[in-house]
Amino acid sequence: MSVVVQISDPHFGTERPAVVAALLRLVAELSPDLAVLSGDVTQRARSRQFAAAAAFVKRLAVPQVLVIPGNHDIPLFDLATRLLDPYRGFRKVFGANLEPRFASDDCLVLGVNSTRRHRHTDGEISAEQRNRVARELRHASPQQLRVVVLHQPVAVPRAAEVHNVAHGSEEAVRAWADAGADVILAGHIHLPFVLPLHELVRPLARPLWAVNAGTAVSSRTRRDAGNSVNVLRTSRAEPRICVVERWTFSLAKQAFERAAEVRLG
């Protein structure tokens, strides 16, 4: 079995210390094989915020960590850096590869950098990214759950959120479904949800699910969603099947509690 914890939109610089401590305790209890940080690691891409994020990742003590940038990880006010070297701060902490991958016997996770220096908040999936990910998905083993992770979502549950969908999402969803994708992870809007893409984008070659995470530790929560993370569990006994759990921070208990669970496959 592989256990993956998805930590999205921590926005270091706005983190809530009690929530950070509770998340570290949860991760220690879950003992995941992989932690996925799906963007907006910092609030304003400042050095001290990246340093805080790096310290947090080290304290997670997870065997493997996959981190992709979000739009907040590109400088907003430092225009020269934004234009000439937008990922400088991110690369110093998390390395040069903005689209990392993870593979185990029963799980393949492929990162996609959906941010762009010329877009403020919008995401984008290019034809090159779409095709590259599709090629990698096709080379997955029959036992591997095939997961793609990006920052901006490929679908949303409410019409009012449609403007947050990454440009090029429909084409990517079709191509990745054809190539055998099972799950697409994202964040960005601080709203956790699970959507059946095969019911929203027709026709798709196979069932494909959009799994979105809320903000993990930031004070920048929505009125309708607090701090939360997702946990994905796979099993060698049931290839290409996963259970997605949503763990939500309880203010009363000062701990993350399992709030929802859904079986995908």
C-alpha positions, 0 to 999 in steps of 0.5 A: 500500500502507498499512502499519499498526503496532499498538502495544498496552499499552506501560504507560509507567511500566513500560517497558523502555528497551532494548525501547523503543529496539528498537521505535523502530528497527523503526518507522523501518525499516518506515516505516508510514503509521499507528501505532495505540496500542490502549490502556493507554498508561500504567501508572497514568494519572499525568502523568509517564507520559503525558508519557513516552508523548507523547515516545515517540509524537513519537520514532516520527515516523509521519505519522499516530497513532491512540490510544485509552485503555485501563483503565490510562489512567483513574486508579485511586487518584484517585477524584475524577478517576476519577468527574468527569474520568476522561480528563483526563490522556489528553486533555491529551496525545492530544486530546479525541477518544477515538474517532479515525479514519484513512482512506487509499485502501486502509484505514479504521481506526475507534477505539472507546473500550471503557473505562468509569469504573465498570468496573475492567478490563472493557470495554464496547461500547455500542449507540450505539458499535456503531451508529455504527461500523456506519454508518461501515463502510458508507460505506467505499469498496470498496477500503478494508480496514475495521478497528475498534480497541478496547482489550478484545478481542471474543474470546479463544483460551482459556476462562480468558480469557473474562472479559476479553472486552468486554461487548456484543462478540457484538452488535458483531461481528454488526453490524460484520460485516454492515456490512463489517468485515474486522479488529478490533484489540485488546490488554488481555491481553498475548497476541498471537493471530489468531482467525476470528470467522466460525468462533466467532460464527455465522452472520456475514455475511462473514469477520471476524478478531480480531487481538490484540497483546501488550504492546509495551514493558512489563516486565509480560509474560506467561510465555507471551508476551514483548514484541511488536507487530503490523504490517498491510500492505494492497495496492491490487492486492488490496482488502480483503486484508491480511497481519498480521505479529507482530514479537517482541522478541529478548533475545539480538539486542536487536531485534524479529524477525518471528515470524509472518505470516498472510494475512487475506481 
